[in-house]
């Protein structure tokens, strides 16, 4: 009886902790996201990609509030993409969209807009928007809009990649800025802003854990493993293998290292076996001893 009463209580505490972290990330991400859209893009005469770009265009033409328009545009996209996205992501994203809309329409109108160079506005817009969206993604949420639409299209057109779908949608929105803002530069700055935001998202989500995987095919597996351990202090996994044509025995060595250590691994291999076959491949994230740990 005591176990049955205690377990739900523990689950509630755990859920509250997750909700608190989600809320903190939503607030921090919304501040960055709103700064990118309202403070930097809002007065620079260009529209970044996505639903926010459409909202900025309507704000420029009709004076409609950016946050409210973004939220209204997201409602039909949520309905359309319900089956493709799933309930959990929709619920989290709905909370994120409401919070970010509040910051856009209630808080940031009291903060002065950036009035300097359009190029700097585009770069800063991309940096802030990208950082904000990355914080949403870290907690399994999103700002809605293009993400939902892209997932729905992907389900119907599985041969298309998410990157291509998102890029095509963003380009349509960015191109609308040409006739609205009256110059081709609006398109160029929109592309720059969207490109920077994509880079920032990738760096925040994957850059801190990015590394290099060395794949070595050699007859001197043990000697190379020892040399790498001496030079780089990295572990090596050895896999016995044989040539598909020659049937000769070889060792396949796998060594995860940082990008800065890749040269030392290369030197260790070349010093030990000049005939070794060496490949480096970039990894988006590396977890485990010597690298970052998974947090719960």
N, C-alpha and C positions, 0 to 999 in steps of 0.2 A: 504493500500500500504506500509506504514511504517513497519507494522508487517511482511510482506512477505520479506522485505529487511533485517530486523534485525535478523530473526530467523536463516537463513543459516550462518550469521556471528558468532552468538553465538555457533552454532554447530561446526564451524571450529575451534574456540578457544578451545572448549572442546576436540575436537579430537587431537589438537596439544598438549594439556596438557597430555592426555593419551599416545600419542606417545612418548613424552619426558620421562615420567616415564618408559614406556616399554624399551626405549633405555638405560636408566640408569641402570635398572635391568639387561638388557642383557649384558652390559659392566661389571658390578660387577660380575654377574654370570659367564661370560666367563673367567674372570681373575681367579676365584676360580676353575672353571672346568679345564682350561688349566694347572693350577698349579698341580692339582691332577693327570692329565694324563701325562703331559710332565715332570714336575719337579720331581715328586716322583715315578710314575710308569715307566717312560720312560727308566730309567737306572737300574731298580731293577730286571729285568728278570722274569716278570710275566705279564699276561694280565688280566685286570678286565673284567667283562662281557660287552656285548653290542657291538655296532659298533666300538666304540673307542678301545675296546680290539682287534678287528680284525685289525684295523688300526695300532695299536702298533706291532702286529705280523708281518705285512707286512713291517713296518718300520725296524724291527729287521732283517728280511730276505733280504729285497731289498733296504733298505734305503729310502723308499718313505716317503714324508712328511705326518705326522699324520693328520693334519687338512684337507688337500686336499683329502686324501683318505677317511676320514670320510664323507666329503661332497659328494664325488662321490658315496659312498655306499648308502647314504641317498636318492639320486635322484630316483633310481628305487623303493625304499620303499615308497617315496612320491607318485609316480604314482600308485603303487599297492593299497595304503591305502586311496586314495582320497575320495572315497565314504564312507568309514568307519569313517574317522577322521573329515571331513568337511573342508570347505574353510577357515574359520576364523583361526582355529588352524594351518592349513598348512601355511597360510601366515605369521602368527606370528612366527611359528617355523622355516620357511625358513630364516627370518631375524636373528633369534637367531643362527641358524647353520652357516650362513655366518660370523657373528661377532666372534663366538667362533673359527671358523676355521682360521680367520685372527690372532687371538691371539696365537693360537697353532703354526702357521707356520711363522709368521712375528715377533711377540714380544718375545715369550718365548725362542726361540733358543738363544737369547742373555743373558738369565738368566741361571746361573749354575745349573746343575742337582744335586739332592740329591744323595750322594754316601755312605750313612751310612747303617745301618741295613735294611735288606729286610723286616723284620716284621714292623719296624717303617715306612718304605716307604709304605707298604700296608695300614697301619692304616691311615697315613696322606693322602694318595691318596683317600681313602674312605671318609674321613672327607671333604676334599676340593671338590671332585666331588659331594658328596651329598649336600653340601652347595650351590654349583653352580646350580645344577639341581633344588633345592628347590626354588631358586630365579626365575628361569625360570617358574616353575609351578605356583608360586604366581601371575604372570602376565598372566596366561593362555597360556603359550607357553611351548616349550619343546626342548630338544636337538635332537629330531627326533629319527631315528634308531629303537631301540627295542620297544619304545612306539608305533610307527606307526604299526609295524609288529604285536605286541601283540593285538592291537585293531582290526586289520584285522582278525587274527585267532579267536579272541573272537566272532566276528560276525558270522563266519562260524561254530565255535564250542562253542555254548552258554553255554554248561554244564561245560566248563572249566573256572576257575577263572583267572583274570588278573595276580594275584600273581603267580599261577602255571605256566602260559604260559611264563611269564617273567623269572621265575627261570629256566625253562627248556632251554630257548634260551641262557641265561647267562651261564649255565653249559656247553653247547656245546662249546661256545667260550672259556671259561676258560680251558676246557679239551684240547683244541688245543694247549694251552701253554705248555703242558707236552712234546710232541715230539719236539716242536720248541725250547724251552729253555733248554730242556735236563734233567729235574729233576721233581720229584713229588711235590717238594716244590713250584714250579710255580703254581700248581693247588691250593695248600693250601693258598698261599698268594693272589691268585686271588679271592678265595672264601671269604677270610677275608676282602679284599678291598671292594668287592661288598656288603657284609653284613654290614660293617660299613657305607657305603654310604646310604643303605636303612634305617638304624636306624637314621642317621642324617637328612635325608629327612623327616621322620615321626616326629622327634622332632621339626624341624623348622616349618613344616606345621601345626602340631597338638599339639605338646607338650606344647607350651606356653598357649594354650587355653584349655588344657585337664583338666578334673575335674572328679568328682564322683557324681553319682546320687543315693541317698538313697531312697529305696522303702520300706515303713513301712505299715504293715497291723496290725491294733490294734482296741481295743474297747475304747481306751482313746485318740482319735485323737486330741481333743482340748487341753488336758493337755500336750501331747507330743509336739504339735506345739508351745505352750507357752514356754515349757522347752528348745526346740531347739532355739527359739528366744532369750532366756536369755543366754544360753551357747555359742552359735555360731553366733548369730545375722544374721541368714539366714531366708529368708521367706520359708513358707511351703504351698504347695497346697494340699487341702483335697478333696478327691473324695469319695462320699458315695458308698458303695458296699455291697454285701451279699454273703455268702458262697454258692457255687454251690450245695453242698450236704445238709448242715445244714440249709440253708436259713437264717442264723443269720446275723444281721447287723454288719458290720465292716466299719472302715474308712481306706482308702488307702491314705497315705501321700507321697508326692513327695518332695524331698529337694535336690537341686543342691548345691554342696559345693566343695571346693578344697580338694585335697587328704590329706592335713595336717589337715583339719577340720573334716574328716570322723570319727576319734576316738571320738571327742567331740559329734558328732551326735549320735554315738553308745551309749555313756555314758548317754546322755539325754534320749534315748529310754529305756535303761535297768533300769534306775532309776525310770522311770515313770510307765512302764508296762513290767514286766519281762516275760510276756507271748506273747509279741508282736513278729510278724514275720518280720525280718529285712533282706533286701538284699542290697548289694552295687554293682553297675555296673559302669564300666569306660566309660566315654564319651570322644570323641576325641576333641570336642570343645564346649564351653559354651559361648553364647552371652547374653547380657542383663545387668540389674542393678547389680552391684557388681562383674561383670565379664568383659570381654573385649567387646568393642563396634565394630560394623561393620563399616569399613571405606570405603568411596566411592572414 
